[in-house]
Amino acid sequence: MQLFALGMSHQTAPLALRERVVFDSERLQGALSELVSKGVGEAAIVSTCNRTELYCASADPTDALQWMAEYHRLGKQELEPFTYTLPQENAVRHAFRVASGLDSMVLGEPQILGQMKDAVRAAESAGTLGTTLNRLFQRSFAVAKEVRTNTRIGANVVSLAAAAVKLAARIFSSISEQKILFIGAGEMIELCTTHFSAQHPKAMAFANRTFERAEALAQRFHGHALLLRDLPEVLADYDIVVSCTASSLPIIGKGLVERAIKARRHRPVFMVDLAVPRDIEAEVASMDDVFLYSVDDLAQMVREGMDARESAVVQAEAIIETQVGSFVHWMRARDRVPLIRQLRETGEAARLAEVDRALRQLARGDDPKAVLEALSHGLTNKLLHAPTQALNQREEDQSLSEAIARLYHLSGRE
């Protein structure tokens, strides 16, 4: 079984392309089933705002990139320059690094671990998670735990939410005088709300497709709840807008923002779009009086203050390398299982045949000592026939001679 990872991330592809290859969570199981139907033995898909990766185990090579391009209605040539394909050992190392937060936009951030666990649950539900991938992900989670326990990789993590607050503080002299609108009700919005609420803003509101989820956040953070359909009427009331939903299409278009800016009499508005695909049309960034930042725009802010954790990276990489060696050894041993089984079955067949012959000889009254001698000679000849014949047929094959000498602990000398 050949293991490989195929994908693109914030390190290889721009946001404009990443948002086009996101796998919708509601359609993920169907996508996995479709991928397996193309000849992949096992499959799992990790799809986040910063990466889309396919982890596969297959007996036969398969063009996963072609499938991904067709699934998202793109040309293979559009994706190829921005993707990476990692076989076997490199795929294992990559999975361990991703789970440990070493490949994240925010070094050491813990959210990716939960996202990988979601990917495993989706693959389990779709029936595409086999022995190899299950072992890979469970080992990845264990490695991530070891890295976080034994290094300071997660110390003083500068999150995207914290970066958003810092950017807002550059635009407004005091966040406590501003009104903030949060669009969405997921983990990222909750994290952003926690950071912004610490600045005691003038008011906070939560807009979501499901009113109950918006209301739950509003009650927790002392704000008020809205539905997404209310945005055209209320957008102009807010100075800061933070959006992160799972919508496949933009929620806020340029026209809506233009009307809001006009109603605000051109007072500036700070907008943060943490969604992939984006919730706010990219053209909004070109407007006067609008300060729009995407998830990639926040990356530079996040990189500040990384030095404190860089020394932990060396320790983390050492832990990962040790675990990669262990996992690769397990994969190779597992690949040899069928051969070992055949070898033992062949030996067992030879043993049974000689025992059956010996029993017949004893039944007709042959001398037991002679029967045992014949049994031992017959068994020895059968077990040594194949290697002896191979040596005689391939006398010049030095590697075969060395392998047999090693297997039977022979010196090769007279």
One Martini backbone bead per residue (centre of mass of N, CA, C, O) as a GRO file, in nm:
protein
  414
    1MET     BB    1   0.092   0.039   0.027
    2GLN     BB    2   0.057   0.368  -0.086
    3LEU     BB    3   0.161   0.674   0.049
    4PHE     BB    4  -0.008   1.004   0.019
    5ALA     BB    5   0.023   1.365  -0.033
    6LEU     BB    6  -0.212   1.621  -0.140
    7GLY     BB    7  -0.157   1.985  -0.189
    8MET     BB    8  -0.241   2.307  -0.036
    9SER     BB    9  -0.117   2.624   0.092
   10HIS     BB   10  -0.012   2.924   0.226
   11GLN     BB   11   0.285   2.849   0.107
   12THR     BB   12   0.178   2.789  -0.219
   13ALA     BB   13  -0.102   2.960  -0.210
   14PRO     BB   14  -0.335   3.171  -0.280
   15LEU     BB   15  -0.639   3.262  -0.175
   16ALA     BB   16  -0.786   3.264  -0.455
   17LEU     BB   17  -0.728   2.949  -0.480
   18ARG     BB   18  -0.804   2.814  -0.210
   19GLU     BB   19  -1.116   2.889  -0.226
   20ARG     BB   20  -1.159   2.684  -0.484
   21VAL     BB   21  -1.068   2.404  -0.294
   22VAL     BB   22  -1.291   2.376  -0.106
   23PHE     BB   23  -1.450   2.151   0.118
   24ASP     BB   24  -1.753   2.092   0.190
   25SER     BB   25  -1.878   1.950   0.472
   26GLU     BB   26  -2.155   1.840   0.340
   27ARG     BB   27  -1.967   1.699   0.085
   28LEU     BB   28  -1.728   1.521   0.186
   29GLN     BB   29  -1.826   1.226   0.174
   30GLY     BB   30  -1.881   1.226  -0.130
   31ALA     BB   31  -1.590   1.291  -0.217
   32LEU     BB   32  -1.458   1.041  -0.095
   33SER     BB   33  -1.618   0.829  -0.254
   34GLU     BB   34  -1.524   0.930  -0.531
   35LEU     BB   35  -1.220   0.889  -0.491
   36VAL     BB   36  -1.233   0.580  -0.437
   37SER     BB   37  -1.371   0.514  -0.718
   38LYS     BB   38  -1.079   0.588  -0.868
   39GLY     BB   39  -0.870   0.376  -0.686
   40VAL     BB   40  -0.862   0.445  -0.397
   41GLY     BB   41  -0.833   0.291  -0.094
   42GLU     BB   42  -0.768   0.553   0.082
   43ALA     BB   43  -0.933   0.849   0.247
   44ALA     BB   44  -0.851   1.199   0.329
   45ILE     BB   45  -0.975   1.538   0.418
   46VAL     BB   46  -0.811   1.853   0.455
   47SER     BB   47  -1.019   2.154   0.516
   48THR     BB   48  -0.911   2.488   0.525
   49CYS     BB   49  -0.811   2.817   0.516
   50ASN     BB   50  -0.489   2.706   0.466
   51ARG     BB   51  -0.591   2.410   0.357
   52THR     BB   52  -0.566   2.137   0.105
   53GLU     BB   53  -0.580   1.779   0.176
   54LEU     BB   54  -0.472   1.461   0.054
   55TYR     BB   55  -0.507   1.137   0.197
   56CYS     BB   56  -0.345   0.838   0.070
   57ALA     BB   57  -0.414   0.482  -0.004
   58SER     BB   58  -0.249   0.280  -0.260
   59ALA     BB   59  -0.182   0.024  -0.484
   60ASP     BB   60  -0.235   0.232  -0.711
   61PRO     BB   61  -0.180   0.470  -0.908
   62THR     BB   62  -0.314   0.810  -0.885
   63ASP     BB   63  -0.487   1.104  -1.008
   64ALA     BB   64  -0.565   1.331  -0.775
   65LEU     BB   65  -0.534   1.604  -0.916
   66GLN     BB   66  -0.741   1.557  -1.138
   67TRP     BB   67  -0.978   1.515  -0.951
   68MET     BB   68  -0.969   1.788  -0.802
   69ALA     BB   69  -1.008   1.962  -1.051
   70GLU     BB   70  -1.281   1.841  -1.144
   71TYR     BB   71  -1.442   1.888  -0.883
   72HIS     BB   72  -1.375   2.221  -0.912
   73ARG     BB   73  -1.365   2.310  -1.210
   74LEU     BB   74  -1.060   2.267  -1.305
   75GLY     BB   75  -0.748   2.289  -1.413
   76LYS     BB   76  -0.465   2.121  -1.368
   77GLN     BB   77  -0.272   2.364  -1.450
   78GLU     BB   78  -0.378   2.557  -1.217
   79LEU     BB   79  -0.266   2.372  -0.968
   80GLU     BB   80   0.022   2.247  -1.001
   81PRO     BB   81   0.213   2.497  -0.908
   82PHE     BB   82   0.061   2.482  -0.595
   83THR     BB   83   0.143   2.188  -0.544
   84TYR     BB   84   0.187   1.885  -0.344
   85THR     BB   85   0.374   1.568  -0.346
   86LEU     BB   86   0.382   1.311  -0.088
   87PRO     BB   87   0.565   1.034  -0.024
   88GLN     BB   88   0.540   0.845   0.233
   89GLU     BB   89   0.759   0.969   0.445
   90ASN     BB   90   0.676   1.265   0.372
   91ALA     BB   91   0.379   1.233   0.454
   92VAL     BB   92   0.427   1.169   0.748
   93ARG     BB   93   0.586   1.422   0.825
   94HIS     BB   94   0.365   1.622   0.745
   95ALA     BB   95   0.142   1.527   0.937
   96PHE     BB   96   0.302   1.580   1.197
   97ARG     BB   97   0.349   1.887   1.148
   98VAL     BB   98   0.060   1.976   1.126
   99ALA     BB   99  -0.043   1.870   1.404
  100SER     BB  100   0.195   2.048   1.559
  101GLY     BB  101   0.204   2.347   1.406
  102LEU     BB  102   0.456   2.381   1.187
  103ASP     BB  103   0.255   2.456   0.917
  104SER     BB  104   0.140   2.711   1.022
  105MET     BB  105   0.068   3.039   1.026
  106VAL     BB  106   0.046   2.970   1.333
  107LEU     BB  107   0.275   2.885   1.533
  108GLY     BB  108   0.131   2.628   1.733
  109GLU     BB  109  -0.150   2.599   1.665
  110PRO     BB  110  -0.443   2.402   1.774
  111GLN     BB  111  -0.679   2.384   1.556
  112ILE     BB  112  -0.572   2.166   1.352
  113LEU     BB  113  -0.631   1.919   1.524
  114GLY     BB  114  -0.941   1.937   1.507
  115GLN     BB  115  -0.951   1.930   1.193
  116MET     BB  116  -0.826   1.645   1.166
  117LYS     BB  117  -1.045   1.499   1.331
  118ASP     BB  118  -1.272   1.571   1.139
  119ALA     BB  119  -1.152   1.417   0.896
  120VAL     BB  120  -1.167   1.139   1.026
  121ARG     BB  121  -1.473   1.129   1.075
  122ALA     BB  122  -1.552   1.158   0.777
  123ALA     BB  123  -1.402   0.901   0.676
  124GLU     BB  124  -1.551   0.704   0.856
  125SER     BB  125  -1.839   0.767   0.748
  126ALA     BB  126  -1.747   0.699   0.440
  127GLY     BB  127  -1.542   0.442   0.445
  128THR     BB  128  -1.212   0.558   0.388
  129LEU     BB  129  -1.080   0.443   0.660
  130GLY     BB  130  -0.807   0.271   0.707
  131THR     BB  131  -0.538   0.137   0.856
  132THR     BB  132  -0.321   0.339   0.759
  133LEU     BB  133  -0.466   0.616   0.816
  134ASN     BB  134  -0.544   0.566   1.104
  135ARG     BB  135  -0.254   0.535   1.204
  136LEU     BB  136  -0.149   0.809   1.110
  137PHE     BB  137  -0.343   0.993   1.277
  138GLN     BB  138  -0.298   0.878   1.558
  139ARG     BB  139   0.004   0.941   1.551
  140SER     BB  140  -0.022   1.245   1.506
  141PHE     BB  141  -0.163   1.305   1.776
  142ALA     BB  142   0.065   1.194   1.956
  143VAL     BB  143   0.288   1.381   1.854
  144ALA     BB  144   0.151   1.648   1.925
  145LYS     BB  145   0.145   1.594   2.227
  146GLU     BB  146   0.452   1.564   2.265
  147VAL     BB  147   0.532   1.844   2.161
  148ARG     BB  148   0.355   2.013   2.367
  149THR     BB  149   0.484   1.884   2.627
  150ASN     BB  150   0.819   1.912   2.541
  151THR     BB  151   0.750   2.202   2.436
  152ARG     BB  152   0.715   2.569   2.333
  153ILE     BB  153   0.529   2.592   2.071
  154GLY     BB  154   0.256   2.714   2.235
  155ALA     BB  155   0.384   2.968   2.328
  156ASN     BB  156   0.255   3.267   2.276
  157VAL     BB  157   0.027   3.270   2.077
  158VAL     BB  158  -0.041   3.441   1.774
  159SER     BB  159  -0.337   3.524   1.674
  160LEU     BB  160  -0.567   3.632   1.452
  161ALA     BB  161  -0.737   3.779   1.660
  162ALA     BB  162  -0.509   3.953   1.779
  163ALA     BB  163  -0.434   4.088   1.510
  164ALA     BB  164  -0.706   4.231   1.466
  165VAL     BB  165  -0.689   4.414   1.712
  166LYS     BB  166  -0.427   4.561   1.633
  167LEU     BB  167  -0.536   4.682   1.369
  168ALA     BB  168  -0.773   4.839   1.490
  169ALA     BB  169  -0.586   5.021   1.674
  170ARG     BB  170  -0.465   5.178   1.421
  171ILE     BB  171  -0.747   5.316   1.336
  172PHE     BB  172  -0.845   5.332   1.635
  173SER     BB  173  -0.802   5.496   1.929
  174SER     BB  174  -1.081   5.342   2.039
  175ILE     BB  175  -1.263   5.052   2.081
  176SER     BB  176  -1.468   5.153   2.306
  177GLU     BB  177  -1.615   5.343   2.064
  178GLN     BB  178  -1.706   5.081   1.914
  179LYS     BB  179  -1.881   4.890   1.675
  180ILE     BB  180  -1.950   4.531   1.655
  181LEU     BB  181  -1.955   4.283   1.388
  182PHE     BB  182  -2.049   3.941   1.383
  183ILE     BB  183  -1.998   3.683   1.134
  184GLY     BB  184  -2.106   3.416   1.276
  185ALA     BB  185  -2.056   3.094   1.505
  186GLY     BB  186  -1.776   2.997   1.539
  187GLU     BB  187  -1.466   2.955   1.668
  188MET     BB  188  -1.341   3.216   1.547
  189ILE     BB  189  -1.555   3.414   1.647
  190GLU     BB  190  -1.522   3.350   1.945
  191LEU     BB  191  -1.226   3.435   1.961
  192CYS     BB  192  -1.262   3.728   1.865
  193THR     BB  193  -1.461   3.814   2.082
  194THR     BB  194  -1.274   3.776   2.322
  195HIS     BB  195  -1.067   3.994   2.231
  196PHE     BB  196  -1.261   4.240   2.187
  197SER     BB  197  -1.411   4.240   2.467
  198ALA     BB  198  -1.149   4.331   2.627
  199GLN     BB  199  -1.201   4.640   2.502
  200HIS     BB  200  -1.487   4.745   2.547
  201PRO     BB  201  -1.710   4.793   2.354
  202LYS     BB  202  -1.995   4.962   2.284
  203ALA     BB  203  -2.083   4.720   2.075
  204MET     BB  204  -2.249   4.397   2.001
  205ALA     BB  205  -2.293   4.171   1.717
  206PHE     BB  206  -2.482   3.879   1.579
  207ALA     BB  207  -2.457   3.708   1.267
  208ASN     BB  208  -2.679   3.447   1.138
  209ARG     BB  209  -2.849   3.196   0.991
  210THR     BB  210  -2.879   3.103   1.290
  211PHE     BB  211  -3.029   3.247   1.553
  212GLU     BB  212  -2.951   3.068   1.800
  213ARG     BB  213  -2.641   3.104   1.772
  214ALA     BB  214  -2.635   3.409   1.795
  215GLU     BB  215  -2.779   3.424   2.073
  216ALA     BB  216  -2.568   3.270   2.238
  217LEU     BB  217  -2.343   3.482   2.198
  218ALA     BB  218  -2.496   3.732   2.295
  219GLN     BB  219  -2.536   3.635   2.587
  220ARG     BB  220  -2.236   3.586   2.659
  221PHE     BB  221  -2.144   3.901   2.538
  222HIS     BB  222  -2.362   4.124   2.550
  223GLY     BB  223  -2.549   4.124   2.297
  224HIS     BB  224  -2.691   4.097   1.967
  225ALA     BB  225  -2.915   3.944   1.742
  226LEU     BB  226  -2.892   3.820   1.397
  227LEU     BB  227  -2.959   3.803   1.065
  228LEU     BB  228  -2.831   3.797   0.755
  229ARG     BB  229  -3.077   3.955   0.624
  230ASP     BB  230  -3.007   4.226   0.805
  231LEU     BB  231  -2.748   4.365   0.688
  232PRO     BB  232  -2.849   4.604   0.503
  233GLU     BB  233  -2.971   4.765   0.763
  234VAL     BB  234  -2.694   4.747   0.974
  235LEU     BB  235  -2.400   4.795   0.865
  236ALA     BB  236  -2.374   5.113   0.915
  237ASP     BB  237  -2.350   5.082   1.245
  238TYR     BB  238  -2.054   4.964   1.194
  239ASP     BB  239  -1.696   4.977   1.244
  240ILE     BB  240  -1.672   4.661   1.291
  241VAL     BB  241  -1.595   4.367   1.083
  242VAL     BB  242  -1.640   4.012   1.146
  243SER     BB  243  -1.577   3.729   0.925
  244CYS     BB  244  -1.690   3.363   0.958
  245THR     BB  245  -1.791   3.138   0.726
  246ALA     BB  246  -1.931   2.859   0.513
  247SER     BB  247  -1.966   3.008   0.265
  248SER     BB  248  -1.945   2.985  -0.098
  249LEU     BB  249  -2.038   3.287  -0.085
  250PRO     BB  250  -2.068   3.601  -0.071
  251ILE     BB  251  -2.223   3.825   0.169
  252ILE     BB  252  -2.045   4.084   0.095
  253GLY     BB  253  -2.077   4.342  -0.116
  254LYS     BB  254  -1.993   4.631  -0.269
  255GLY     BB  255  -2.272   4.765  -0.270
  256LEU     BB  256  -2.332   4.739   0.033
  257VAL     BB  257  -2.085   4.908   0.126
  258GLU     BB  258  -2.147   5.167  -0.022
  259ARG     BB  259  -2.411   5.227   0.130
  260ALA     BB  260  -2.286   5.229   0.414
  261ILE     BB  261  -2.083   5.462   0.370
  262LYS     BB  262  -2.292   5.674   0.298
  263ALA     BB  263  -2.451   5.651   0.571
  264ARG     BB  264  -2.169   5.723   0.736
  265ARG     BB  265  -2.023   5.963   0.600
  266HIS     BB  266  -1.729   5.825   0.563
  267ARG     BB  267  -1.678   5.653   0.784
  268PRO     BB  268  -1.476   5.429   0.890
  269VAL     BB  269  -1.411   5.074   0.812
  270PHE     BB  270  -1.342   4.762   0.969
  271MET     BB  271  -1.236   4.456   0.796
  272VAL     BB  272  -1.267   4.097   0.860
  273ASP     BB  273  -1.166   3.808   0.660
  274LEU     BB  274  -1.164   3.454   0.767
  275ALA     BB  275  -1.267   3.330   0.510
  276VAL     BB  276  -1.283   3.000   0.324
  277PRO     BB  277  -1.430   3.141   0.145
  278ARG     BB  278  -1.507   3.456   0.099
  279ASP     BB  279  -1.739   3.696   0.240
  280ILE     BB  280  -1.581   3.934   0.097
  281GLU     BB  281  -1.536   4.119  -0.152
  282ALA     BB  282  -1.237   4.212  -0.286
  283GLU     BB  283  -1.325   4.502  -0.400
  284VAL     BB  284  -1.354   4.648  -0.123
  285ALA     BB  285  -1.046   4.723  -0.080
  286SER     BB  286  -1.065   4.979  -0.296
  287MET     BB  287  -1.208   5.147  -0.098
  288ASP     BB  288  -1.291   5.411   0.054
  289ASP     BB  289  -1.304   5.385   0.406
  290VAL     BB  290  -1.176   5.086   0.373
  291PHE     BB  291  -1.051   4.814   0.589
  292LEU     BB  292  -0.935   4.521   0.438
  293TYR     BB  293  -0.886   4.187   0.577
  294SER     BB  294  -0.736   3.894   0.536
  295VAL     BB  295  -0.591   3.605   0.629
  296ASP     BB  296  -0.321   3.684   0.481
  297ASP     BB  297  -0.284   3.974   0.597
  298LEU     BB  298  -0.233   3.860   0.900
  299ALA     BB  299   0.037   3.704   0.881
  300GLN     BB  300   0.245   3.927   0.949
  301MET     BB  301   0.145   3.976   1.234
  302VAL     BB  302   0.188   3.683   1.336
  303ARG     BB  303   0.507   3.674   1.293
  304GLU     BB  304   0.521   3.836   1.523
  305GLY     BB  305   0.689   3.691   1.792
  306MET     BB  306   0.833   3.407   1.702
  307ASP     BB  307   1.114   3.375   1.843
  308ALA     BB  308   1.018   3.233   2.112
  309ARG     BB  309   0.952   2.950   1.927
  310GLU     BB  310   1.191   2.859   1.746
  311SER     BB  311   1.351   2.671   1.944
  312ALA     BB  312   1.116   2.454   1.950
  313VAL     BB  313   1.139   2.342   1.662
  314VAL     BB  314   1.387   2.164   1.691
  315GLN     BB  315   1.260   1.973   1.895
  316ALA     BB  316   1.014   1.890   1.727
  317GLU     BB  317   1.170   1.769   1.484
  318ALA     BB  318   1.306   1.542   1.644
  319ILE     BB  319   1.050   1.396   1.730
  320ILE     BB  320   0.939   1.347   1.446
  321GLU     BB  321   1.171   1.179   1.326
  322THR     BB  322   1.140   0.941   1.516
  323GLN     BB  323   0.837   0.881   1.438
  324VAL     BB  324   0.878   0.834   1.140
  325GLY     BB  325   1.057   0.583   1.161
  326SER     BB  326   0.845   0.410   1.309
  327PHE     BB  327   0.620   0.423   1.092
  328VAL     BB  328   0.778   0.315   0.848
  329HIS     BB  329   0.838   0.042   0.975
  330TRP     BB  330   0.542  -0.044   0.993
  331MET     BB  331   0.477  -0.030   0.689
  332ARG     BB  332   0.689  -0.237   0.594
  333ALA     BB  333   0.592  -0.470   0.769
  334ARG     BB  334   0.305  -0.477   0.649
  335ASP     BB  335   0.398  -0.538   0.351
  336ARG     BB  336   0.531  -0.829   0.448
  337VAL     BB  337   0.301  -1.011   0.547
  338PRO     BB  338   0.220  -1.180   0.292
  339LEU     BB  339   0.502  -1.312   0.258
  340ILE     BB  340   0.517  -1.447   0.534
  341ARG     BB  341   0.263  -1.616   0.501
  342GLN     BB  342   0.359  -1.776   0.253
  343LEU     BB  343   0.611  -1.898   0.379
  344ARG     BB  344   0.465  -2.053   0.607
  345GLU     BB  345   0.272  -2.214   0.424
  346THR     BB  346   0.494  -2.367   0.272
  347GLY     BB  347   0.623  -2.503   0.520
  348GLU     BB  348   0.363  -2.643   0.620
  349ALA     BB  349   0.314  -2.816   0.368
  350ALA     BB  350   0.578  -2.974   0.386
  351ARG     BB  351   0.533  -3.094   0.665
  352LEU     BB  352   0.264  -3.248   0.609
  353ALA     BB  353   0.370  -3.426   0.383
  354GLU     BB  354   0.592  -3.576   0.553
  355VAL     BB  355   0.410  -3.679   0.779
  356ASP     BB  356   0.218  -3.844   0.600
  357ARG     BB  357   0.439  -4.035   0.494
  358ALA     BB  358   0.536  -4.143   0.769
  359LEU     BB  359   0.266  -4.265   0.863
  360ARG     BB  360   0.247  -4.474   0.633
  361GLN     BB  361   0.513  -4.621   0.700
  362LEU     BB  362   0.433  -4.706   0.988
  363ALA     BB  363   0.169  -4.864   0.911
  364ARG     BB  364   0.353  -5.084   0.740
  365GLY     BB  365   0.627  -5.131   0.937
  366ASP     BB  366   0.850  -4.949   0.940
  367ASP     BB  367   1.133  -4.823   1.046
  368PRO     BB  368   1.141  -4.558   1.257
  369LYS     BB  369   1.427  -4.453   1.204
  370ALA     BB  370   1.398  -4.440   0.892
  371VAL     BB  371   1.155  -4.250   0.890
  372LEU     BB  372   1.291  -4.009   1.031
  373GLU     BB  373   1.515  -3.971   0.829
  374ALA     BB  374   1.330  -3.922   0.582
  375LEU     BB  375   1.182  -3.679   0.699
  376SER     BB  376   1.426  -3.489   0.742
  377HIS     BB  377   1.528  -3.497   0.449
  378GLY     BB  378   1.270  -3.406   0.306
  379LEU     BB  379   1.237  -3.131   0.454
  380THR     BB  380   1.513  -3.010   0.383
  381ASN     BB  381   1.486  -3.024   0.073
  382LYS     BB  382   1.231  -2.847   0.046
  383LEU     BB  383   1.341  -2.585   0.196
  384LEU     BB  384   1.624  -2.575   0.005
  385HIS     BB  385   1.546  -2.572  -0.297
  386ALA     BB  386   1.494  -2.274  -0.374
  387PRO     BB  387   1.769  -2.141  -0.293
  388THR     BB  388   1.950  -2.337  -0.453
  389GLN     BB  389   1.830  -2.283  -0.734
  390ALA     BB  390   1.885  -1.977  -0.738
  391LEU     BB  391   2.197  -1.999  -0.718
  392ASN     BB  392   2.241  -2.175  -0.978
  393GLN     BB  393   2.092  -1.967  -1.181
  394ARG     BB  394   2.247  -1.703  -1.010
  395GLU     BB  395   2.573  -1.686  -0.976
  396GLU     BB  396   2.619  -1.355  -1.031
  397ASP     BB  397   2.436  -1.285  -0.780
  398GLN     BB  398   2.548  -1.124  -0.509
  399SER     BB  399   2.290  -1.033  -0.352
  400LEU     BB  400   2.174  -1.318  -0.316
  401SER     BB  401   2.410  -1.442  -0.162
  402GLU     BB  402   2.402  -1.239   0.074
  403ALA     BB  403   2.110  -1.291   0.165
  404ILE     BB  404   2.142  -1.595   0.231
  405ALA     BB  405   2.374  -1.566   0.429
  406ARG     BB  406   2.210  -1.388   0.627
  407LEU     BB  407   1.964  -1.577   0.679
  408TYR     BB  408   2.173  -1.842   0.754
  409HIS     BB  409   2.442  -1.763   0.883
  410LEU     BB  410   2.679  -1.729   0.663
  411SER     BB  411   3.013  -1.693   0.539
  412GLY     BB  412   3.099  -1.824   0.238
  413ARG     BB  413   3.303  -2.033   0.343
  414GLU     BB  414   3.484  -2.338   0.357
   0.00000   0.00000   0.00000
